[in-house]
Amino acid sequence: MSEEELLVDVADGVGHVRLNRPRQINALTVPMMHALARALDDLAADGRVASVELTGAGERGLCAGADVRALRERALDGGDVREFFEVEYGVDLRVAAFPKPYRAVMTGITMGGGLGLSAHGSQRVVDATSRLAMPETQIGLFPDVFMTPLLARMPGEIGTHLALSGASVNAADAVRLGLADEASGPLPEPDPDLAADWIAECYAGDDPVVIVQRLEEHPDPRARATAVELRRRSPLSIAVTLEALRRAAGVESLPDLLPQELGLAVRLATGPDFAEGVRAQLVDRDRDPHWSHDRIEDVTRAEVLSYFEPLPDTNL
């Protein structure tokens, strides 16, 4: 890792941590995550530091998430993808349990792993530019970084909608839905689509096939458009994500969720849908993925449950 990819300094009692890959919207790599883990440990132990502030370089956003192109290459080369997720989730747990005020400035694009570094902090700040999302079903993954409990707690199945569709939320909705604590500057109006009755009506239950069929048959055109979007995404990811979300609703603490997070992440990241999803979205950019299943109806319950077996020796 270039030392400049993560900037850490202490001034006036504040430990400043700055993600510094602006051309990649500060996408996270394995070396960056190791450096973040060390930095947070050092700042927690540093008597000069009263609080920590996380920011991202550039004007585009705090963090677009993991560098999934690099992760895809590692998986295709037979490398250890588990290392990335173990260190990433270790950092997220450090953020959630950080012993000092941890302020995350969620400017611009804050998605995927970027939410893992910010949404679990004690002070989460958004502004008019903020766009928060977990778009993983588009690339054959699931909304990880311990975000499923936050999504599961949202009212009226809004979290289910965000998890399956990858839809983004603005600053006003981020505060309303519990993804942020405060907003700076003038804000956009809340998105009326996220208060629509069809979300609660269509997303109830545990069967992804039933959910998509309800969306397809609903009289609201926004529901039908969402069904089309879900059909574009990885059928396996849709089914696994729904199961993960329902299970997370009963999880009492984030460390309790670690075996599920790690097992799902490693299995999905080494499967064909992740490689294909990243290829279609970020490598060839043809937006034409060929998933391992043609339809959500083709994903069996037994297959979904197989992804929830914990990996051996899950230690951080």
RALIN-V654588 format. One record per backbone hydrogen bond with DSSP energy under -0.5 kcal/mol. CO is the residue of the C=O (numbers start at 1). NH is the residue of the N-H. If there is no record, write none. Layout:
# RALIN-V654588
co=CO nh=NH
co=CO nh=NH
This chain:
# RALIN-V654588
co=2 nh=5
co=3 nh=6
co=5 nh=20
co=7 nh=18
co=9 nh=16
co=11 nh=14
co=13 nh=50
co=13 nh=51
co=14 nh=11
co=14 nh=16
co=15 nh=17
co=15 nh=53
co=16 nh=9
co=16 nh=18
co=17 nh=19
co=17 nh=55
co=18 nh=7
co=19 nh=57
co=21 nh=24
co=21 nh=26
co=22 nh=25
co=24 nh=27
co=25 nh=64
co=28 nh=67
co=29 nh=33
co=30 nh=34
co=31 nh=35
co=32 nh=36
co=33 nh=37
co=34 nh=38
co=35 nh=39
co=36 nh=40
co=37 nh=41
co=38 nh=42
co=39 nh=43
co=40 nh=44
co=41 nh=45
co=42 nh=46
co=45 nh=47
co=46 nh=49
co=48 nh=50
co=50 nh=101
co=51 nh=15
co=52 nh=103
co=53 nh=17
co=54 nh=105
co=55 nh=19
co=60 nh=109
co=63 nh=111
co=65 nh=28
co=66 nh=68
co=67 nh=71
co=68 nh=72
co=69 nh=73
co=70 nh=74
co=71 nh=75
co=72 nh=76
co=73 nh=77
co=74 nh=79
co=75 nh=78
co=79 nh=81
co=80 nh=84
co=81 nh=85
co=82 nh=86
co=83 nh=87
co=84 nh=88
co=85 nh=89
co=86 nh=90
co=87 nh=91
co=88 nh=92
co=89 nh=93
co=90 nh=94
co=91 nh=95
co=92 nh=96
co=93 nh=97
co=95 nh=98
co=101 nh=52
co=101 nh=103
co=102 nh=104
co=102 nh=123
co=103 nh=54
co=103 nh=105
co=104 nh=106
co=104 nh=125
co=105 nh=107
co=107 nh=62
co=108 nh=131
co=109 nh=63
co=110 nh=133
co=111 nh=114
co=112 nh=115
co=112 nh=116
co=113 nh=117
co=115 nh=118
co=115 nh=119
co=115 nh=120
co=118 nh=121
co=123 nh=104
co=123 nh=125
co=124 nh=181
co=124 nh=182
co=125 nh=106
co=126 nh=184
co=127 nh=130
co=131 nh=110
co=132 nh=169
co=133 nh=112
co=135 nh=138
co=136 nh=139
co=136 nh=141
co=137 nh=140
co=137 nh=234
co=142 nh=144
co=144 nh=147
co=147 nh=151
co=148 nh=152
co=149 nh=153
co=151 nh=154
co=154 nh=157
co=155 nh=158
co=157 nh=161
co=158 nh=162
co=159 nh=163
co=160 nh=164
co=161 nh=165
co=162 nh=166
co=169 nh=132
co=170 nh=174
co=171 nh=175
co=172 nh=176
co=173 nh=177
co=174 nh=179
co=174 nh=180
co=175 nh=178
co=182 nh=126
co=184 nh=128
co=190 nh=192
co=191 nh=194
co=192 nh=195
co=193 nh=196
co=196 nh=199
co=196 nh=200
co=197 nh=201
co=198 nh=202
co=199 nh=203
co=200 nh=204
co=206 nh=208
co=207 nh=211
co=208 nh=212
co=209 nh=213
co=210 nh=214
co=211 nh=215
co=212 nh=216
co=213 nh=217
co=214 nh=218
co=215 nh=218
co=220 nh=223
co=220 nh=224
co=221 nh=225
co=222 nh=226
co=223 nh=227
co=224 nh=228
co=225 nh=229
co=226 nh=230
co=227 nh=231
co=228 nh=232
co=229 nh=232
co=229 nh=233
co=230 nh=233
co=234 nh=238
co=235 nh=239
co=236 nh=240
co=237 nh=241
co=238 nh=242
co=239 nh=243
co=240 nh=244
co=241 nh=245
co=242 nh=246
co=243 nh=247
co=244 nh=248
co=245 nh=249
co=247 nh=250
co=248 nh=251
co=253 nh=256
co=253 nh=257
co=254 nh=257
co=254 nh=258
co=255 nh=258
co=257 nh=261
co=258 nh=262
co=259 nh=263
co=260 nh=264
co=261 nh=265
co=262 nh=266
co=263 nh=267
co=264 nh=268
co=265 nh=269
co=266 nh=270
co=268 nh=271
co=268 nh=274
co=271 nh=275
co=272 nh=276
co=273 nh=277
co=274 nh=278
co=275 nh=279
co=276 nh=280
co=277 nh=281
co=278 nh=282
co=278 nh=283
co=279 nh=283
co=279 nh=284
co=279 nh=285
co=280 nh=287
co=289 nh=291
co=295 nh=298
co=296 nh=299
co=298 nh=300
co=300 nh=304
co=301 nh=305
co=302 nh=306
co=303 nh=307
co=304 nh=307
co=305 nh=308
co=306 nh=309
co=313 nh=315
